[in-house]
Amino acid sequence: MDNGSTLESRLKEMRDRIASACSRAGRGAESVRLIAVTKNHSADTVQRLIDLGVTDIGENRVQEIESKAPYLKGDYTLHMIGHLQTNKAQKVWPHVGWIQSIDRERLIERLDSIYPGGPKMQVLVEVNTSGEESKSGCDPKTCETLCELVTKSKSLELKGLMTIGPLNGDERAVKSAFQRLRKLSEKCCSWIDAPELSMGMSGDFEWAIEQGSTMVRIGTALVGER
Ligand SMILES: *Cc1c(COP(=O)(O)O)cnc(C)c1O
């Protein structure tokens, strides 16, 4: 999909759907941030989104971030949303403002060890709320420990939690995973003022907003399959 007007209308439709879901939940539309997930799409498509006013871009591979970032101009923030190998931490650092996939102690240590100074990295601890084997994210039992380690680190600032809902789950299963993240956040993040809940993708963002999401990560519904 590379027709500019299609992209524009999909973006408008997505903003409308987010606003409606917020309104049904009794929330203001500005309480949910749209992260446009552009993995497998060209830097050109990313740039068009930025030109259309999208300020937050999600990518899940360091290599793609490195290859696209030099071509992007304007007012935007890149979010690393995929599994981050410790040996790639240094490569991704200069390009992103957020890392949403903090899922283990070793990664926190690594990020501290490569910290170049300057602004701290904004991070979310990613939790596996569905229990699906293949899913990334920490065990809910270790979430609190990881949050504490982030708050003690010198390079990272804890902003909240992230999860991927069960991919083939029914409505009840998906909503209960999102609810689980919200409850964990009350336990692990409320004392430090880290209120972000990054949950919801193309297929389930409306349920996520109902459950308190503050960041939805939308790929397919915005930029199409690729
Ligand atoms: C690809 C991806 C998304 C977007 O998924 P869509 O279903 O295409 O909207 C969101 N979050 C993560 C972590 C992803 O890897």
The ligand as an SDF file (V2000), in Angstrom:
LIG
                    3D

 15 15  0  0  0  0  0  0  0  0999 V2000
    3.7970   -5.7780   14.8500 C   0  0  0  0  0  0  0  0  0  0  0  0
    3.5370   -5.3500   16.2400 C   0  0  0  0  0  0  0  0  0  0  0  0
    2.4160   -4.5420   16.5520 C   0  0  0  0  0  0  0  0  0  0  0  0
    1.3770   -4.1290   15.5340 C   0  0  0  0  0  0  0  0  0  0  0  0
    0.5770   -5.2190   15.1950 O   0  0  0  0  0  0  0  0  0  0  0  0
   -0.6630   -5.0550   14.1870 P   0  0  0  0  0  0  0  0  0  0  0  0
   -1.5070   -6.2390   14.4960 O   0  0  0  0  0  0  0  0  0  0  0  0
   -0.0850   -5.1110   12.8070 O   0  0  0  0  0  0  0  0  0  0  0  0
   -1.3410   -3.7820   14.4820 O   0  0  0  0  0  0  0  0  0  0  0  0
    2.2670   -4.1570   17.8730 C   0  0  0  0  0  0  0  0  0  0  0  0
    3.1490   -4.5040   18.8360 N   0  0  0  0  0  0  0  0  0  0  0  0
    4.2310   -5.2650   18.5710 C   0  0  0  0  0  0  0  0  0  0  0  0
    5.1620   -5.6180   19.6850 C   0  0  0  0  0  0  0  0  0  0  0  0
    4.4610   -5.7090   17.2680 C   0  0  0  0  0  0  0  0  0  0  0  0
    5.5390   -6.4750   17.0130 O   0  0  0  0  0  0  0  0  0  0  0  0
  1  2  1  0
  2  3  1  0
  2 14  2  0
  3  4  1  0
  3 10  2  0
  4  5  1  0
  5  6  1  0
  6  7  2  0
  6  8  1  0
  6  9  1  0
 10 11  1  0
 11 12  2  0
 12 13  1  0
 12 14  1  0
 14 15  1  0
M  END
$$$$
